[in-house]
Amino acid sequence: MQIRINTELYGGLFGMALAAIFWFNKGNMGFLSAVFPDAVLIILATVSGLLILRGLIAGEPTLLDVSGAGHVISGVAIMALWWLGIRYVGFVTTSVPLFVALALMMKRREGPLSWRDVIITVIVATVVAGGFFWVFTEVLGIRPFRAPLL
Amino acid sequence: MEILIAAAAAVLQPHMLVIILLGVTAGLFVGALPGLTATMALALMLPFTFSLEALEGLVALGAVYMGTIYGGAFTAILINTPGTPSSIATTFDGHPMAKQGRALEAISVATIASVIGGVVGVAFLLIAAPPLAQLALRFGPAEMFWVAILGLTLIGSLATGSLLKGLLGGAIGLLIGTIGISPVGGESRFTFGWPPLQGGISLIVALIGLFVIPELLLMIRRGHATLETPADLGRSRFQFGAALRTVLAKPGNLIRSCAIGQVIAIIPGAGGSITSLVAYNEAKRWSKSPETFGKGNPEGVVASESSNNVMVAGSMVPLLTLGIPGAPPDAIILGVMLLHGLRPGLDLFTQTGVLANGFIISMGLAALMLIPVGLLGGRLIYKTILRTPHYYLVPTILIITILGTYALRNNIIDVALMLGLGVVGFVIRGLGLGAAPIVLGLILGTIAEQGYVQSILGGMALDFPQMRLFVNPLSQVLIAIIVLVIGWAAWPQNLRRKKD
């Protein structure tokens, strides 16, 4: 599915919103700390304003492909769960089920899933997540995530 | 000369050659995967360099970079899908050659052209970088501010196709760069009451988030990639001698393409896709038989592949001399340099000359290694890639990015920032805002801020302290170039708009 969107207008509005958020969260900064961000905010607001104007006056709608948006939202949700799981449960214990979930979600678009697919994916997920965890902690000597489980 | 000999000796150590070999192989593998860019390849390899010495880490990333740009040619030729944006022009004649049963000839030609391009780029970098770094010493705070603005303007006008959107991206990057402790005033800024932001947003976190996560979300959205019927490599052998003769048969095309690649590579943000497209276009324009282009003319492959490999080392010129990345992957290399306490400029070549020159020489060795790796291992890598399903690739890459981001500072908040920036990057990509200007803004933020504030402090005696930014002749030259760039970028857009 495709939708028409005035990218200049929305891009400008995004920039303006960002400038407003930062402007109203400046707090009480001294001159040396504030002089450069102030200049950047003014430039950001000006460029955003120009984009909005151009979008309103001569904006040409761009076709945007939004097919598969549901999958993207699911993907983002899996990433968020991944982060939460790593923080509160553990890296390998979170990564294996979420690797499987993401892989099967993508594979299901090719056709119905079989038990064989699930078993193979679990094996691949365990090898990949466990393998990288081992490489990072034991070979590269990078301190592991501080979580209750692996 | 002593430094060059010492640098060559340092990188000719057996373990260094193994690092280069592994780097080129890994780069070739990632580069040949459609959708995975050179920036992504370097970002993925980054955590593996943390435990290495500075020179080893840089050598590894340089080799990965060289391998990735070359690897893009494989899928461009065999399945008409450029592995990296730098190989777009390679599809024009490479794939028609494959369809005519000349796949191995096309790959062989691409390999030789890539090697020559890579070596030419390295030679230019070795010769030009030290004197340019010397020249950079003349740049005071005001000039450095304008250099940063010039970099942002150039990438703004080149990277997104819309000057305003490019400038917006650059300004957003500058703004993100102001989060955390102010480099001049020392105060905490824009933390929104969240203490983890006091340390600012790490460049590497932003790079991984803005470049890797949007690509993964795109792959999730598209589902399993449907590839055109791949060309069959059969059991025939690569044609090294014939390919060498083909490439050298048109020396003008080769020299012109290398020159174009070198000139464009120096422009911050121009990138390999622009380089190869311009070189391809010029090859066609200068050819006596332009009608054969697009139908399997090896000259097109030579132009594209030699120019985009020149860019690998060529884009390091502004990086190593001024700290301004010539292309997005260079930003990762800058990040590694900063991690090891190395700052671009003349000091890099005087105080750490062995390291700087060793890094450059290693890229030349990486270019030479494309021949054995590409011609001997290419077939195996290509077959492996065809069998690697995207539904395993995406979560695997996600695991590497999560571990890599965490490993940077042992901080789980960085992972959240990386994922958050990635999602934002995916959304704003839909609005036509590219990641490259944002990242360059983030990189140049510190340079621009220091130049800006120091200039204003130096101009406090003036009625309007900001005027200090405009009084030096060198600043005026840079301002003139910025105005020209903006004018050049804005003019054709207006003309097109009127014509439409």
Interface residues (C-beta under 8 A of the other chain):
Chain A: I5 T7 E8 Y10 G11 G12 F14 G15 L18 A19 F22 N25 K26 G27 M29 G30 F31 L32 S33 A34 V35 F36 P37 A39 V40 L41 I43 L44 V47 S48 L50 L51 R54 A58 T62 L64 S67 G68 A69 H71 V72 S74 G75 V76 M79 A80 W82 W83 I86 R87 F91 S95 L98 F99 L102 A103 L104 M105 M106 K107 R109 E110 T121 V124 A125 V128 A129 F132 F133 F136 L140 G141 I142 R143 F145
Chain B: P47 F48 F50 S51 S162 L164 K165 L167 L168 A171 I172 L174 L175 T178 S182 V184 G185 G186 E187 R189 F190 F192 I213 L216 L217 I220 R221 R222 G223 H224 P389 H390 Y391 Y392 V394 P395 T396 L398 I399 I400 I402 L403 Y406 A407 N410 I412 V415 A416 L419 G422 V423 F426 I428 G430 L431 G432 L433 A448 E449 Y452 V453 I456 L457 R497
